[in-house]
Amino acid sequence: MTDLSGRRALVTGGASGLGKAMCEAFAAVGAHVIVADVNADDAADVAEGIGGEAWGVDLADTSALETVDLDVDILVNNAGIQRIHPITEFPLEEWRLISTLMLEAPFVLTKAALPGMYEKGWGRIINVSSVHGLRASPNKSAYVAAKHGLMGLTKTTALEAGPHGVTCNAINPGYVLTPLVKGQIAELAKTNSISEAEVLEKVFLGHSSVPTLAEPEDVAQLALFLVSDAAAVVNGSAHSIDGGWTAA
């Protein structure tokens, strides 16, 4: 069993969904977890529940992050958003927001965390990418571009940090049964006058050879492995958890 006693972990987007599940999983095995989220109240609630601390932060304001000194052993870059438009109609402001939040912010936080990790000779960085970090879908150009960029950052960080005892890997989920996805299933079922089971099968499981979606806890367990000593030589890799979506 992974033991993170004495380790400090920072999880961005930690107040809900995948981030919350990872915060809870890390704390359950002894880590002191910093729950970073733009929603400070929700971050505080999660932190209180796991005995950690909250960091209410707007990660899209990367200029304000440049002076941050991160004393952490584990960094999980998880925060993200989605905007859907054809390229010809994609507002530049929304493109820049996604790029800043999902690519530039992980770079700035990684830059801030690495010196301390190097000094200790140990560190773990996980970038939560997506199936869209490995392939594309129409109308998601900003998200796909940011996630592909995050994969490049993952590999470069792995090469630079590995000799210092620091690994960097990516988790690439497909659809995960988060509260947000559950809400989308219910909304689509109501809008299209079909059952939620039909929505799940036709929309969210359409790319999967496994007839079920991953749960946030499944992603958290993969993250636990990647930060463990057992994964000391797992570096620069992409770990898909998508039911076979990227196998096709």
NUDREN-240460 format. One record per residue (C-alpha): x, y, z; residue number from 1. Coordinates in pm, whole numbers, plus 50000, padded with zeros to 5 digits. Layout:
! residues N
<east->X&north->Y&up->Z&num->NUM>
...
! end
This chain:
! residues 248
<east->50000&north->50000&up->50000&num->1>
<east->50127&north->50346&up->49912&num->2>
<east->50243&north->50546&up->50213&num->3>
<east->50262&north->50922&up->50161&num->4>
<east->50324&north->51016&up->50523&num->5>
<east->50532&north->51333&up->50537&num->6>
<east->50466&north->51418&up->50172&num->7>
<east->50304&north->51744&up->50064&num->8>
<east->50074&north->51724&up->49762&num->9>
<east->49916&north->52005&up->49559&num->10>
<east->49616&north->51922&up->49342&num->11>
<east->49471&north->52190&up->49114&num->12>
<east->49100&north->52178&up->49043&num->13>
<east->49086&north->51987&up->49370&num->14>
<east->48744&north->52097&up->49486&num->15>
<east->48541&north->51867&up->49264&num->16>
<east->48545&north->51570&up->49028&num->17>
<east->48876&north->51401&up->48955&num->18>
<east->49069&north->51654&up->49163&num->19>
<east->48861&north->51592&up->49473&num->20>
<east->48898&north->51215&up->49434&num->21>
<east->49275&north->51248&up->49411&num->22>
<east->49288&north->51480&up->49713&num->23>
<east->49094&north->51228&up->49917&num->24>
<east->49306&north->50936&up->49797&num->25>
<east->49635&north->51109&up->49878&num->26>
<east->49514&north->51220&up->50220&num->27>
<east->49392&north->50869&up->50302&num->28>
<east->49750&north->50739&up->50281&num->29>
<east->49907&north->51015&up->50486&num->30>
<east->49979&north->51309&up->50254&num->31>
<east->49923&north->51668&up->50355&num->32>
<east->49710&north->51790&up->50064&num->33>
<east->49675&north->52144&up->49935&num->34>
<east->49340&north->52175&up->49757&num->35>
<east->49380&north->52444&up->49491&num->36>
<east->49068&north->52571&up->49316&num->37>
<east->48916&north->52890&up->49182&num->38>
<east->48616&north->52815&up->49405&num->39>
<east->48772&north->52895&up->49741&num->40>
<east->48468&north->52791&up->49947&num->41>
<east->48448&north->52446&up->49791&num->42>
<east->48825&north->52405&up->49824&num->43>
<east->48795&north->52488&up->50194&num->44>
<east->48520&north->52228&up->50238&num->45>
<east->48727&north->51955&up->50075&num->46>
<east->49038&north->52056&up->50270&num->47>
<east->48847&north->52049&up->50598&num->48>
<east->48718&north->51701&up->50522&num->49>
<east->49065&north->51558&up->50464&num->50>
<east->49268&north->51757&up->50713&num->51>
<east->49447&north->51952&up->50442&num->52>
<east->49461&north->52316&up->50343&num->53>
<east->49281&north->52520&up->50079&num->54>
<east->49431&north->52753&up->49822&num->55>
<east->49174&north->52970&up->49649&num->56>
<east->49351&north->53068&up->49329&num->57>
<east->49272&north->53182&up->48976&num->58>
<east->49515&north->52973&up->48773&num->59>
<east->49428&north->53171&up->48462&num->60>
<east->49616&north->53464&up->48615&num->61>
<east->49957&north->53317&up->48545&num->62>
<east->50140&north->53646&up->48597&num->63>
<east->50040&north->53634&up->48964&num->64>
<east->50175&north->53279&up->48987&num->65>
<east->50525&north->53365&up->48868&num->66>
<east->50641&north->53458&up->49218&num->67>
<east->50486&north->53154&up->49388&num->68>
<east->50732&north->52930&up->49572&num->69>
<east->50592&north->52579&up->49592&num->70>
<east->50723&north->52352&up->49865&num->71>
<east->50555&north->52031&up->49754&num->72>
<east->50661&north->51674&up->49688&num->73>
<east->50369&north->51597&up->49457&num->74>
<east->50212&north->51827&up->49199&num->75>
<east->49897&north->51732&up->49011&num->76>
<east->49800&north->51970&up->48731&num->77>
<east->49434&north->51884&up->48694&num->78>
<east->49233&north->52208&up->48659&num->79>
<east->49056&north->52253&up->48328&num->80>
<east->48753&north->52380&up->48141&num->81>
<east->48588&north->52309&up->47808&num->82>
<east->48456&north->52536&up->47532&num->83>
<east->48303&north->52396&up->47212&num->84>
<east->48295&north->52590&up->46884&num->85>
<east->48397&north->52531&up->46522&num->86>
<east->48736&north->52685&up->46448&num->87>
<east->48576&north->52949&up->46227&num->88>
<east->48359&north->53064&up->46518&num->89>
<east->48596&north->53011&up->46811&num->90>
<east->48630&north->53333&up->47016&num->91>
<east->48997&north->53419&up->47062&num->92>
<east->48932&north->53514&up->47424&num->93>
<east->48803&north->53164&up->47502&num->94>
<east->49094&north->53004&up->47313&num->95>
<east->49341&north->53205&up->47518&num->96>
<east->49165&north->53119&up->47844&num->97>
<east->49188&north->52746&up->47778&num->98>
<east->49550&north->52771&up->47667&num->99>
<east->49645&north->52975&up->47973&num->100>
<east->49462&north->52763&up->48229&num->101>
<east->49543&north->52421&up->48087&num->102>
<east->49894&north->52463&up->47947&num->103>
<east->50059&north->52780&up->48071&num->104>
<east->49951&north->52736&up->48434&num->105>
<east->50089&north->52379&up->48455&num->106>
<east->50418&north->52510&up->48316&num->107>
<east->50434&north->52791&up->48573&num->108>
<east->50350&north->52559&up->48864&num->109>
<east->50597&north->52296&up->48744&num->110>
<east->50865&north->52562&up->48719&num->111>
<east->50786&north->52671&up->49076&num->112>
<east->50785&north->52318&up->49220&num->113>
<east->51092&north->52169&up->49056&num->114>
<east->51369&north->52351&up->49251&num->115>
<east->51242&north->52216&up->49582&num->116>
<east->51196&north->51868&up->49439&num->117>
<east->51547&north->51876&up->49296&num->118>
<east->51686&north->51977&up->49634&num->119>
<east->51513&north->51682&up->49803&num->120>
<east->51602&north->51441&up->49525&num->121>
<east->51240&north->51322&up->49504&num->122>
<east->50925&north->51443&up->49338&num->123>
<east->50620&north->51336&up->49143&num->124>
<east->50434&north->51544&up->48884&num->125>
<east->50113&north->51423&up->48725&num->126>
<east->49953&north->51613&up->48441&num->127>
<east->49588&north->51519&up->48396&num->128>
<east->49557&north->51530&up->48021&num->129>
<east->49277&north->51357&up->47831&num->130>
<east->49201&north->51118&up->47552&num->131>
<east->49212&north->51446&up->47359&num->132>
<east->49579&north->51474&up->47443&num->133>
<east->49625&north->51173&up->47216&num->134>
<east->49361&north->51229&up->46948&num->135>
<east->49123&north->51498&up->46828&num->136>
<east->48751&north->51566&up->46801&num->137>
<east->48571&north->51833&up->46598&num->138>
<east->48479&north->52166&up->46760&num->139>
<east->48724&north->52124&up->47048&num->140>
<east->49032&north->52280&up->46889&num->141>
<east->49142&north->52481&up->47192&num->142>
<east->49101&north->52191&up->47434&num->143>
<east->49273&north->51945&up->47201&num->144>
<east->49560&north->52182&up->47133&num->145>
<east->49611&north->52252&up->47504&num->146>
<east->49605&north->51885&up->47596&num->147>
<east->49847&north->51795&up->47316&num->148>
<east->50073&north->52072&up->47444&num->149>
<east->50043&north->51934&up->47796&num->150>
<east->50168&north->51599&up->47667&num->151>
<east->50473&north->51774&up->47525&num->152>
<east->50533&north->51949&up->47857&num->153>
<east->50502&north->51612&up->48034&num->154>
<east->50768&north->51451&up->47819&num->155>
<east->51010&north->51742&up->47840&num->156>
<east->50969&north->51767&up->48217&num->157>
<east->51034&north->51394&up->48245&num->158>
<east->51361&north->51421&up->48055&num->159>
<east->51487&north->51720&up->48253&num->160>
<east->51368&north->51608&up->48596&num->161>
<east->51439&north->51235&up->48584&num->162>
<east->51810&north->51266&up->48672&num->163>
<east->51707&north->51456&up->48988&num->164>
<east->51477&north->51181&up->49117&num->165>
<east->51162&north->51352&up->48990&num->166>
<east->50917&north->51184&up->48754&num->167>
<east->50646&north->51337&up->48538&num->168>
<east->50364&north->51139&up->48383&num->169>
<east->50024&north->51200&up->48229&num->170>
<east->49686&north->51045&up->48293&num->171>
<east->49460&north->51050&up->47989&num->172>
<east->49098&north->50983&up->48085&num->173>
<east->48809&north->50947&up->47849&num->174>
<east->48466&north->51028&up->47989&num->175>
<east->48457&north->50980&up->48367&num->176>
<east->48138&north->50954&up->48571&num->177>
<east->48183&north->51281&up->48757&num->178>
<east->47889&north->51484&up->48890&num->179>
<east->47926&north->51705&up->48581&num->180>
<east->47892&north->51410&up->48342&num->181>
<east->47600&north->51270&up->48542&num->182>
<east->47426&north->51604&up->48501&num->183>
<east->47494&north->51604&up->48127&num->184>
<east->47348&north->51255&up->48096&num->185>
<east->47029&north->51361&up->48272&num->186>
<east->47003&north->51681&up->48066&num->187>
<east->47054&north->51504&up->47733&num->188>
<east->46800&north->51238&up->47825&num->189>
<east->46540&north->51503&up->47904&num->190>
<east->46619&north->51710&up->47595&num->191>
<east->46601&north->51412&up->47358&num->192>
<east->46316&north->51229&up->47537&num->193>
<east->46520&north->50912&up->47579&num->194>
<east->46638&north->50721&up->47882&num->195>
<east->46959&north->50801&up->48066&num->196>
<east->47078&north->50448&up->47984&num->197>
<east->47042&north->50525&up->47612&num->198>
<east->47235&north->50850&up->47648&num->199>
<east->47511&north->50669&up->47836&num->200>
<east->47535&north->50396&up->47574&num->201>
<east->47508&north->50607&up->47260&num->202>
<east->47698&north->50922&up->47363&num->203>
<east->47938&north->50856&up->47646&num->204>
<east->48018&north->50490&up->47577&num->205>
<east->48021&north->50524&up->47200&num->206>
<east->48402&north->50512&up->47186&num->207>
<east->48449&north->50251&up->47459&num->208>
<east->48478&north->49874&up->47427&num->209>
<east->48408&north->49845&up->47801&num->210>
<east->48037&north->49891&up->47882&num->211>
<east->48091&north->50126&up->48174&num->212>
<east->48251&north->50461&up->48247&num->213>
<east->48543&north->50509&up->48480&num->214>
<east->48468&north->50658&up->48821&num->215>
<east->48675&north->50943&up->48968&num->216>
<east->48813&north->50695&up->49222&num->217>
<east->48954&north->50482&up->48937&num->218>
<east->49160&north->50778&up->48818&num->219>
<east->49267&north->50850&up->49176&num->220>
<east->49397&north->50496&up->49218&num->221>
<east->49607&north->50533&up->48903&num->222>
<east->49742&north->50860&up->49040&num->223>
<east->49830&north->50685&up->49367&num->224>
<east->50038&north->50434&up->49178&num->225>
<east->50220&north->50703&up->48982&num->226>
<east->50325&north->50887&up->49299&num->227>
<east->50435&north->50569&up->49474&num->228>
<east->50787&north->50433&up->49503&num->229>
<east->50675&north->50142&up->49285&num->230>
<east->50653&north->50389&up->48994&num->231>
<east->51003&north->50530&up->49044&num->232>
<east->51106&north->50445&up->48686&num->233>
<east->50771&north->50524&up->48525&num->234>
<east->50853&north->50854&up->48359&num->235>
<east->50731&north->51053&up->48061&num->236>
<east->50445&north->50814&up->47995&num->237>
<east->50078&north->50854&up->47907&num->238>
<east->49833&north->50634&up->48094&num->239>
<east->49500&north->50602&up->47918&num->240>
<east->49189&north->50521&up->48116&num->241>
<east->48931&north->50534&up->47838&num->242>
<east->48777&north->50190&up->47791&num->243>
<east->48979&north->50136&up->47474&num->244>
<east->48894&north->50465&up->47297&num->245>
<east->49256&north->50523&up->47192&num->246>
<east->49307&north->50159&up->47097&num->247>
<east->49086&north->50198&up->46791&num->248>
! end
